[in-house]
Amino acid sequence: MSQVQSDYVSKNASKLKPSGIRKFFDLASQMENVISLGVGEPDFVTPWNVCEAGYASLENGYTAYTPNAGLLELREGISSYLNEQFSLSYDAKSEIICTVGASQAIDLAFRSILDTGDEVIIVEPGFVAYSPAVTLAGGTPVPLETVEEDEFKLTSEKLKSAITDKTKAVLICFPSNPTGATMTEEELEDVAQVIKDHDLLVLSDEIYAELTYDQTHYSIARIPGMRERTILISGFSKAFAMTGWRLGYVTGPEEILSVMLTIHQYTMMCAPTIAQHGALEALRNGREDLERMKRSYRQRRNFIVKSFNRMGLSCRMPGGAFYAFPSIQSTGMSSDEFAEKLLHEERVAVVPGHVFGEGGEGYVRCSYATSLESLQEAVKRIERFVNKNTE
Ligand code: PLP
């Protein structure tokens, strides 16, 4: 592309840097025989009954727009599902919007609550899209690093230290991408108290809520006084293996959701109709498949974490999501160096931890949403690499 200097591009948009993940994977995609532990998506194909519901929606002629907030039947399904699974209560008509992936819900949420200069505390290491979404909405992202000593959980002291008189909201994501950290009810209560004391909003990205392995997920929205200040973001991409369908949802207080719906009406109209029919089937008849995939992730998690620790890369047992986040500090390499050398020498792709925030330096993210056979081969290659590169 030619580098023409002009004023065509918005100053705000040009603050954004390309995603560190993409840059790395463009490199990996040009190489052969690469095992990728890089992508954050299930290796499972969407269960067949869900695919059939997609075909059926086309055969039945459901090719037009749905209501802006999504099919009422689907919103009712989401409402019951959240109630049964996580003891959350949201009104299908006024407190749920179906979106184009959780990604659109994140964008909508920030655009709905932020004015220029408002600060959003973003818990890091975290998903790469949060800060850009805050910037595009005119806000100022304020990264707040969690550390391994705290098992990458957010603590109330940490949170207090980042709050200023410009803070409007806090973004949390548990189970976490990339650390796999989860938080208990008591730990969330501590954090929630600070949020209430400072009259802040919370954006809680709970897209990995179903994928917890040692304890049931607890949503911060359940804590008394939090429902009215929580925007909860989730979707079908991860637990239901539906990344390509592009279907997420957002729930929250009507006052905020009605603004989100207005923006959604003008910018998106509605989430894809076929995907909405697929999601309805996933909610009705998808639980067994979800449990099957989860059992497999748990087995892979146990294998990969044990393997990392055995080869001298210290790695906590992640409580949720499908990522291991081993420390590579014992090798003396930066996370970039480690990932690049590993890719070139052993053809294994992992993501350097720093792309998820400064606190991720010294770690790499390895997705275990890949077959056990590939993981076994990847572990062999990584072990050979570590032995060769550690004095
Ligand atoms: N939130 C987190 C924490 C994620 O890891 C991802 C995808 O990697 C998303 C949101 C985006 O999900 P979706 O595919 O529903 O847009």
Residues whose N, C-alpha, C, O or C-beta is under 5 A from the ligand:
A	BS01	PLP	G40 V100 G101 A102 S103 F127 C173 N177 D205 I207 G235 S237 T243 L247 G248
